[in-house]
Amino acid sequence: MNTMFTSIDTSKSYATEKNLMKALTKLGLADRNPMVVRNREGRWTAIFSVSLGRFEGNVAMAARLGFKTFA
């Protein structure tokens, strides 16, 4: 079995979920259905799926801004 792991600990993160959601709204990413998670330090971050079809451009922007993406 071939398993791939990635760490969210290096992703852009925020102290509270409210701050994360405020930032995602400001960046135009809140309506892209992110998976909202906490890293090992208890900070909040978002993960975006690249298989969102018409939203692909914004998902690439999310990656450039420091958020994780997955296929």
C-alpha positions in Angstrom: 0.0 0.0 0.0 1.4 3.4 -1.0 0.3 6.1 1.4 1.2 9.8 1.0 1.2 12.1 4.0 1.3 15.9 4.1 1.6 18.2 7.0 -0.7 21.1 7.6 1.6 22.5 10.3 3.3 24.7 7.7 0.1 26.1 6.3 -1.1 29.6 6.9 -3.0 29.5 10.2 -5.0 31.7 12.6 -5.4 31.7 16.3 -9.2 31.4 16.1 -11.7 30.0 13.7 -13.4 33.4 13.6 -10.2 35.0 12.4 -9.6 32.3 9.8 -13.2 32.7 8.4 -12.7 36.5 8.4 -9.5 36.2 6.4 -11.1 33.6 4.0 -13.9 36.0 3.3 -11.6 38.9 2.7 -9.5 36.8 0.3 -12.7 35.6 -1.6 -12.2 32.0 -0.5 -14.9 31.4 2.1 -17.5 30.3 -0.5 -15.1 27.7 -2.0 -16.1 25.1 0.6 -12.8 24.7 2.5 -12.2 22.0 5.0 -11.6 23.9 8.2 -9.1 22.1 10.5 -6.7 22.7 13.4 -3.0 22.0 13.2 -0.9 20.4 16.0 -0.5 23.7 17.7 -4.2 24.2 17.9 -4.3 26.9 15.2 -7.0 27.1 12.5 -6.3 26.6 8.8 -8.2 25.7 5.7 -7.7 22.9 3.1 -9.1 23.3 -0.4 -9.9 20.6 -3.0 -8.5 21.2 -6.5 -11.3 19.3 -8.0 -13.8 22.1 -7.7 -14.1 22.6 -11.5 -15.0 26.2 -12.2 -13.2 27.3 -8.9 -9.8 26.0 -9.9 -8.3 29.5 -10.3 -9.2 30.4 -6.7 -7.9 27.2 -5.4 -4.5 27.9 -7.0 -4.6 31.3 -5.4 -5.3 29.6 -2.0 -2.2 27.5 -2.5 -0.1 30.6 -3.3 -1.4 32.3 -0.2 -0.1 29.4 2.0 -3.1 27.1 2.3 -3.0 23.4 1.5 -4.8 21.9 -1.5 -5.6 18.3 -2.4 -6.9 16.4 -5.5 
